[in-house]
Amino acid sequence: MAQKITLSIPDMLHERLKQWRDSFNFSKMFQDAVTDAIQKKEEFQKRFSQEFDMTEVIMRLQKEKQDWVRQFYKLGRKEGIRWGKSAHFEDLLYVLQVQDTYELVQDTRFSAYFNNIMGSYGIDQFTIYEKNDHKKMFLDGWMNGVKEFWNQVKEAL
């Protein structure tokens, strides 16, 4: 049985929520977010109350890293599809012929876009983690999202 609760949100968020009401299942999104937050809190409390086994800690952190990096891939894919839907035809063709996705970030044609979008997702805030796997995964996801979009529309053009 499901229980109803009441939430308070700022007016600005409420206006945006009304615009996107048909595009999202906000109840499911909330449930997933709360479930995830509670699960993390419970796991943290459980780990904190136990003796530390470094092998287990390392294995846990490796799994969390994989999940974290995968999350950036999903964000990139979603953003790539969104970008493809609003991109000019010439820009789509240009991006699709690029050999090295990572060079697009520096490309004068797209650098402002990538700086803005990566900033909005907080990708550059993790500078302490030097490997930048999350940044690469975001860009891989972005390019795959663009290609996915292209494959859906190219036959109709």
N, C-alpha and C positions, 0 to 999 in steps of 0.2 A: 504494500500500500504506500502511496506517495503522500508526503506531507507538504503543505504549502507554508512558505515563509515570506516575510516582507523584507525587502532590501531598500536602503536609501542610496541614491546615486546623485551626483551633481547634475544640475540642469543641462549643462552642455553635453554630458554623456547621454542623458535621456533623449535629447534631440537627435543625436547621432544614432542611438539605438532605434528610435522610431523610423529613421530612414532605412535601416537595414533589417528591420523586423522579419521580412519575408525571406531574407537570404541566410539567416542563421537560426539554429535551434539554441536560443540563449539558455534555456533550462538545462539542456545537455552540456553546453559549454561550462555553465556554472557548476554542475554536478562533477564534471571531469576535473575542473580546477580545484574544487574543494576536496575531492577524493585524493587527488595528487598531493595537495598541501598537507592533509591529515596523515597520509601514508608516509610522507617524508618526515613529518614531526615524530610519528610513532617509531619509525626506523631509527631516527636520530636518538631518541630517548633510550631505545633498546640497545643501540651500539654504545651509548655513553655509560650505561649501567653494567656493561660486560667488560671483561678483560680484553685488552687489545692484542690481537694476533695480526702481526704485520702482513702476513701472506693474505689473510682474509681482507684486511684493509685495502691492500693493493688491488686485489681482485675486484672488490666493490668499487673502488675509484676508477678502475679501467672500464667497468660496465657503465658507470655513471658518465664517464667521458664519452663512450660510444653513443649513449642515449642523447647526450648533450649535443654532440656533433651532428647526429642524425636530425635533431630538431632544427638545426640551421639549414640542412638540406631541404627539409620540408618548407621552411620559411622562404628559401630562395626559389623553390619550384613554384610556390603560390605567387610570389612576386613576379617571376618570369612570365607566368600565364597572364597576370594582370597587366604587365607591361606590354606584352604582345597584343592584347586586345585594344590598347590605346596607341600603339606605335604607328608611325607612318610607314607605308609600304617600303619606301627606300631604306629606312632604318632597319626594318625587319630583314631585308635582303642583306644589308651590310653585316648585321650581327650573325646571321646564319652562315656567312662565308668566313667568319673569323676562325682562325686555326687555334689560337690560344685564348681561351675564355678569360684567363687572369689578366691578359693585356688590355681587355676592355675597360678595366677600372682606371687605367692610365690614359686611355684614348681620349683626346680632347673633345670628341663628339659626345662622350658618355661619362666623363669623369665627374661632372657636377651631379648628374643623376645618381651615380653609384655612391658618391660621398653622402648625398642626402639620404638615400635609402638605407645605406649601412648605418648611418647615424641614427636614423629613426628606429632601427631594430637593435641598436646598441652593440653592433658587431665589433666596433673598434674599441670598446671599453675593456676588452679582455687582452690588453697589451702585455700583461704579465705572463700570459701563456704564449710563448714565442713561436710555436710551431704553426700557428694560424690555421690549424685544420678546420676550425669552425668557419673561417672566412672562405677557404677553398670549397668547403661543402656547400656554403651558401651560393657561391658562384656556380658550382656544378649544378645545383638544384635550379638556379635561375636559368641557366642555359637550357637545361632539360625542359623546364617549363615553357620557355620560348619555342623550343622545337616541338613540344607536344601541341602547343597552340597552332603552330604553323602546319603541322600534319593534319589538323582538324579542318583548316580553311583552304589549304593550297589547291585542292581539287576544284573548289568553287570559284577560284579566281581566274 
